[in-house]
Amino acid sequence: MPETQGLIHKAVALSGNGTSAQSQATSRELGKFIVKKSGKTIAQLQQMPWREYLALANACSAEFNRNNAASGMRAGFSPVADGIHVRVEGYYKDPDAPSANIPMIYCTTTAESSPSAFNAQLEEMDRAEAINRIEQRYHNGKAEQIFDAYNKVFDNLKPIDVFALASSSRVGVINSANTKSAQKAPVYLAWFGWNPPLFDGRARAFHCVDICFWFKNTDLMLSHTGGGKRPRDLSDKMSEALIAFMRTGNPNCASLPEWPAYTPEQGATMIFNDVCEVKNDPDREARALLAQ
């Protein structure tokens, strides 16, 4: 936003990311659809208890997208481009934009929503079942190749691990990192894969679990980490990297291996786990198959 000029000097995007805002036209159409489906006035909608409105709005958004699938129009609840505060043509396009001089770290988790977290039976799925579930999710006839590509990303994966990786694709964050890297400020990319000892390890590296590691709060977030030395050791490394980044715009520090700046060509990615390592775009082949 133009108003942020000079107010922000570094940025870290955890999980959520994008390269453009929703158009005003699409946002208006979704708003009209909610009013029509609810049978209420805007004043009445504003008086609804928030939980009821949230359920209504999400249901309407899902139906709206189903109805408009053929046109490619998709609507949700996100920033809306007004051409004044939020750019219409997409983020990072203007070399003189406030973002141009701001270094960024992008970090996502390897299992944003572990399929077996609340269903222990899924831990026992075999290769065939994992492939079938991948096909049900992506419907592109490439499920077997997708499975094999993700199976090569990390060592000693179970079929459920592969399915979790495929379900938590990095397509969005890679698109954001590629777009942002066209500006002059450096971009750094991380992938958090630490599996907490929750639900017999079934939770995996779920959405937002990495936040307490960045902020050295793993012993306070027992519901996310289980507490103790193991998560604290990783948190020490990540928080040291965050402080270095805040100071200099470069997250390299003594406790981690060398962390190169991200480029679309190399795709350097810091893997956060009990043992941290850098891999160059480890899921490139798998992501390409998802797009086919």
C-alpha angles and dihedrals in degrees: 000000000000090000090065094065107134095001099091125047103172134017137199119194113200115198098316113088142145144160101222143024128241116271120251091236093056092044091052092049091053090048091052090048092053092050092048096047094045095050088218135116120248089252090055092048090053090056095052118111106262095242091055092047092047091053091047094047094048092048091049092048091052092048092045091054093047090051092049100039093112093054094049091236111142125179134188141142109290141111113313121220110236099165091238108065100007121039119248098206096053138274124294094019097114114071088206095049118121089252094058094084098037117102113219140201118203117197130177132168127248095234107029090178112010108219092216099044092106098019112062093183091071089066088074097054115130130220093271093053092047090051091049092051092048089053091049089053101045105021095203102119091243099098097120093049090045090052093050092047094051091043088065095053096082134012126258098014122170119218089256089054090054092049090050091052092049091048091052097051118179093217093116098046093045090053089051093047092048092050095045093046090066087074122079098250115089124255126210124195129206134181116200112212105161110136113214120217091247124128088004089305094306095120091070119179095332130186113296096001089120095062096081090049092058091050099042093245101124093119090053095047097060090153088064104034111017087233129245138094100316098063091034091059092056092042090056089057096045095046091049089053091048093052091048090050093049090052102042111008089248120096096202112127141159096264097057134058116256109297110205121205113263121258126175089236098054101022095204107198127184109220110210113208139115084296112033120212140162119243125184108237094317096185099042093116093046094050091050090054091051089057094054 
